[in-house]
Amino acid sequence: MRGRLSVVTVGCKANFADSAAILTHAARAGFEVVESGAPADVLVINGCTVTRRADRDCRALARRMRREHPDAVLVMTGCFAETTPDAHASVPEVDHWVGGREPSALPGLLRSLAGDASSPDKELSDVAADRLLGHSRVFLKVQDGCDAACAYCIVPKARGAGRSLPPREVVDRAVRAERDGAREIVLTGIHAGRYGADRGDRGGLSGLVETLLHETSRCRFRLGSVEPGEITPALISLLSTQGRLCPHLHVPLQSGSDRVLLRMRRPYTARLYRERLISLAAEVPGIRVGADVIAGFPGETRDDFEETLRLIRDTPLSYLHAFPYSPRPGTESARWGDDVAAAEKTRRVARLRSADAAMRREFLGRQVGKTLVVAVSGKDRLTGEMHGITENYAEAVFRAEFGARGDLIPVRIDAVRENQLEGTPV
């Protein structure tokens, strides 16, 4: 059939990296790949299943896509397709379901849908694929899968065991992306801090980053989520000495109570979390650190929750992603009974989000007077302002007659406007 193909993504940065790969496979199969929302003959939904709400979002998205594109072929893939076979009958709008754990399944389906296998392949660069997904940065997935056994998490069932991309392949892709115009590359993974562990690689993530910095010259790199136990002296050293490695880390917390962390089967204590973050902030001045927190996990008492708030106050965190606990079918904790009342979860999440707002204000205020480098993500057609992300992961806006999406532009920060920095190009 050939024709046009687009991808819609639900979920994490690793999912966005997977969506870029889907677009490159589609181009090789002969499709004309188009931006999400454009008319298309094949629509691929790359779904998420981390929570029940994510499942609902995927179902609702499939139904909306069918209404908006009644004649298109609709494909569901990703974690949602992998872990919810019972959903197939309840979402008849989807024509093809392809799980995410068999790498060749979706490319094979795309070739089948394209037809005319004798047609020459077309190449789509990582930069072009991310641009089609609406991103100014390249998301480079270096690792997939997870060997942890957190009691609330379905991801290991969806993604399988941890496995790392060979270092040479990562480096080659980064070099090509830089050559094609990428100025920020985000290294993603389901458990990226364990990069290389499946091969017995002692250098791990820090060794990979060091090689990437050596083999490239112009782009900057950003790390995604790294567990507290994986913040090694070597990684801290790179963050403190390498100007092209963004001073920003997301370090999941989930709870500040050792009793709850043990019940969650998280592999660290509140003390270790606090010590690693304090060490990180001492060695890397100005670094921005964020965290995920779950409120109302089964068995979490009010005292447990207060311990979480105290830990947050005692660490250099500057933003939070706060969620109420929701039992995820297929996980261990879903069998325990949800013993924290919904109203109490709402109150706890509200307190976490209040703390988050205060931390964000304080962090943004400290940036005034500094010169930060903004990765431009676009230009507002109405106001003419450019906007983008600083190296320490703050949104910034400024006016300039030069520059385009993806460029790195130094900006002197003049003020804070709501949740954004406002500045002047230097």
Stockholm file with secondary structure:
# STOCKHOLM 1.0

chainA/1-426         MRGRLSVVTVGCKANFADSAAILTHAARAGFEVVESGAPADVLVINGCTVTRRADRDCRALARRMRREHPDAVLVMTGCFAETTPDAHASVPEVDHWVGGREPSALPGLLRSLAGDASSPDKELSDVAADRLLGHSRVFLKVQDGCDAACAYCIVPKARGAGRSLPPREVVDRAVRAERDGAREIVLTGIHAGRYGADRGDRGGLSGLVETLLHETSRCRFRLGSVEPGEITPALISLLSTQGRLCPHLHVPLQSGSDRVLLRMRRPYTARLYRERLISLAAEVPGIRVGADVIAGFPGETRDDFEETLRLIRDTPLSYLHAFPYSPRPGTESARWGDDVAAAEKTRRVARLRSADAAMRREFLGRQVGKTLVVAVSGKDRLTGEMHGITENYAEAVFRAEFGARGDLIPVRIDAVRENQLEGTPV
#=GR chainA/1-426 SS CCCEEEEEECSCHHHHHHHHHHHHHHHHHTCEECCTTSCCSEEEEEECCSSHHHHHHHHHHHHHHHHHCTTSEEEEEEHHHHHCGGGTTTCTTCSEEEESSCTTHHHHHHHHHHCCTTSCCCCCCHHHHHHHTTCSSEEEEEEECCCCCCTTCCHHHHHCSCEECCHHHHHHHHHHHHHTTCSEEEEEESSGGGTTGGGTCSSHHHHHHHHHHHHCSSCEEEECBCCGGGCCHHHHHHHHHCTTBCSEEECCCBCSCHHHHHHHTCSSCHHHHHHHHHHHHHHSTTCEEEEEEEESCTTCCHHHHHHHHHHHHTSCCCEEEEEECCCCTTSSGGGSCCCSCHHHHHHHHHHHHHHHHHHHHHHHHHTTTCEEEEEEEEECTTTCCEEEEETTSCEEEECCSSCCTTCEEEEEEEEEETTEEEEEEC
#=GC SS_cons         CCCEEEEEECSCHHHHHHHHHHHHHHHHHTCEECCTTSCCSEEEEEECCSSHHHHHHHHHHHHHHHHHCTTSEEEEEEHHHHHCGGGTTTCTTCSEEEESSCTTHHHHHHHHHHCCTTSCCCCCCHHHHHHHTTCSSEEEEEEECCCCCCTTCCHHHHHCSCEECCHHHHHHHHHHHHHTTCSEEEEEESSGGGTTGGGTCSSHHHHHHHHHHHHCSSCEEEECBCCGGGCCHHHHHHHHHCTTBCSEEECCCBCSCHHHHHHHTCSSCHHHHHHHHHHHHHHSTTCEEEEEEEESCTTCCHHHHHHHHHHHHTSCCCEEEEEECCCCTTSSGGGSCCCSCHHHHHHHHHHHHHHHHHHHHHHHHHTTTCEEEEEEEEECTTTCCEEEEETTSCEEEECCSSCCTTCEEEEEEEEEETTEEEEEEC
//
